Amino acid sequence: MSAKELLIQLFGLPKGEIIFHDYSCALKSLISKYGRIFLAENHICFYANLAGSKINLVFKINDI
């Protein structure tokens, strides 16, 4: 499985989704959650796995 296929499966994106780039970042809340943000054709996705606590967020660009 390619990295692109893995990301599409992880975030539940459409199979034809183009993933442009990813960056290291942090989701700031009471405790910062460090992970990666992925910029795709129609979505912005965030993933973090901290001590077994997984965070998986998907935002449609049209909703932002």
Residue frames relative to the residue before (quaternion, step in Angstrom):
aa qw qx qy qz dx dy dz
M 1.0000 0.0000 0.0000 0.0000 0.00 0.00 0.00
S 0.3946 -0.7241 0.5173 0.2289 3.57 -0.86 0.98
A 0.6648 -0.4907 0.3750 0.4203 3.56 -1.28 0.29
K 0.6356 0.5295 -0.3287 0.4556 3.59 1.01 -0.80
E 0.6603 0.5021 -0.3058 0.4672 3.60 0.90 -0.87
L 0.6285 0.5397 -0.3208 0.4591 3.57 1.06 -0.80
L 0.6762 0.4857 -0.2900 0.4720 3.59 0.92 -0.89
I 0.6314 0.5237 -0.3337 0.4644 3.58 1.00 -0.79
Q 0.6663 0.4842 -0.2932 0.4854 3.58 1.01 -0.81
L 0.6519 0.5395 -0.3140 0.4305 3.60 0.91 -0.93
F 0.7858 0.3207 -0.1553 0.5056 3.59 0.90 -0.94
G 0.4319 -0.7178 0.4532 0.3048 3.61 1.22 -0.09
L 0.3103 0.7674 -0.4991 0.2564 3.57 1.08 0.75
P 0.6111 -0.5274 0.4198 0.4148 3.60 -1.21 0.33
K 0.6178 -0.6012 0.3642 0.3523 3.59 -1.06 0.75
G 0.7085 0.4648 -0.2685 0.4582 3.61 1.04 -0.63
E 0.3998 0.7437 -0.4593 0.2758 3.60 1.28 -0.02
I 0.2692 -0.7468 0.5894 0.1498 3.57 -0.94 0.93
I 0.1887 -0.7666 0.6063 0.0953 3.57 -0.82 1.03
F 0.2926 -0.8133 0.4854 0.1315 3.55 -0.45 1.26
H 0.7997 -0.1648 0.1782 0.5492 3.58 0.70 -1.04
D 0.1595 -0.7590 0.6159 0.1388 3.54 -1.32 0.25
Y 0.1473 -0.7872 0.5978 0.0364 3.53 -1.19 0.70
S 0.4606 -0.6193 0.5534 0.3132 3.53 -1.23 0.53
C 0.1365 0.7978 -0.5737 0.1250 3.59 -0.90 0.88
A 0.3158 -0.7202 0.5753 0.2251 3.57 -1.33 -0.11
L 0.3117 -0.6944 0.6191 0.1935 3.52 -1.14 0.78
K 0.2350 -0.8160 0.5167 0.1092 3.56 -0.39 1.23
S 0.1807 0.7238 -0.6472 0.1568 3.53 -0.88 1.08
L 0.7931 -0.1955 0.1659 0.5525 3.60 -1.06 -0.60
I 0.7529 0.0935 -0.0485 0.6497 3.55 1.08 -0.83
S 0.4248 -0.7090 0.4977 0.2631 3.60 -0.71 1.04
K 0.1888 -0.7689 0.6049 0.0847 3.53 -1.00 0.91
Y 0.2041 -0.8065 0.5486 0.0836 3.55 -0.42 1.26
G 0.1908 0.7757 -0.5783 0.1656 3.54 -0.89 0.98
R 0.5490 -0.5822 0.4723 0.3695 3.53 -1.15 -0.71
I 0.2160 -0.7366 0.6254 0.1403 3.52 -1.16 0.71
F 0.1783 -0.7858 0.5896 0.0563 3.55 -0.94 0.97
L 0.1988 -0.7672 0.6015 0.1007 3.55 -0.84 1.03
A 0.0416 -0.8032 0.5934 -0.0333 3.54 -0.64 1.19
E 0.7560 -0.4066 0.2783 0.4309 3.52 -1.34 0.16
N 0.8321 0.1061 -0.0195 0.5441 3.60 0.87 -0.94
H 0.7465 0.3499 -0.1865 0.5344 3.61 1.27 0.03
I 0.1831 -0.6953 0.6743 0.1682 3.51 -1.38 0.36
C 0.0678 -0.8270 0.5574 -0.0291 3.57 -0.66 1.16
F 0.1265 -0.7702 0.6217 0.0661 3.56 -1.12 0.75
Y 0.0027 0.7902 -0.6126 0.0195 3.56 -1.03 0.86
A 0.0740 0.7640 -0.6381 0.0599 3.55 -1.03 0.89
N 0.0742 -0.7619 0.6425 0.0344 3.56 -1.14 0.71
L 0.0810 0.8141 -0.5615 0.1240 3.55 -0.14 1.33
A 0.8400 -0.1453 0.0549 0.5199 3.55 -0.55 1.21
G 0.7487 -0.4066 0.2115 0.4789 3.56 0.95 0.92
S 0.6061 0.5182 -0.3598 0.4844 3.59 1.27 -0.11
K 0.1266 -0.8275 0.5459 0.0344 3.58 -0.32 1.27
I 0.1089 -0.7596 0.6396 0.0455 3.52 -1.06 0.88
N 0.0161 0.7926 -0.6033 0.0871 3.53 -0.76 1.11
L 0.0499 0.8149 -0.5711 0.0855 3.60 -0.34 1.25
V 0.0502 -0.7825 0.6206 0.0101 3.58 -1.02 0.83
F 0.0490 -0.7834 0.6195 -0.0111 3.55 -0.87 1.04
K 0.3565 -0.6909 0.5818 0.2388 3.59 -0.95 0.88
I 0.5177 -0.6566 0.4500 0.3135 3.56 -0.88 0.94
N 0.6365 0.5409 -0.3362 0.4352 3.63 1.00 -0.72
D 0.6618 0.5114 -0.3009 0.4582 3.62 1.20 -0.48
I 0.6272 0.5494 -0.3315 0.4415 3.58 1.25 -0.28
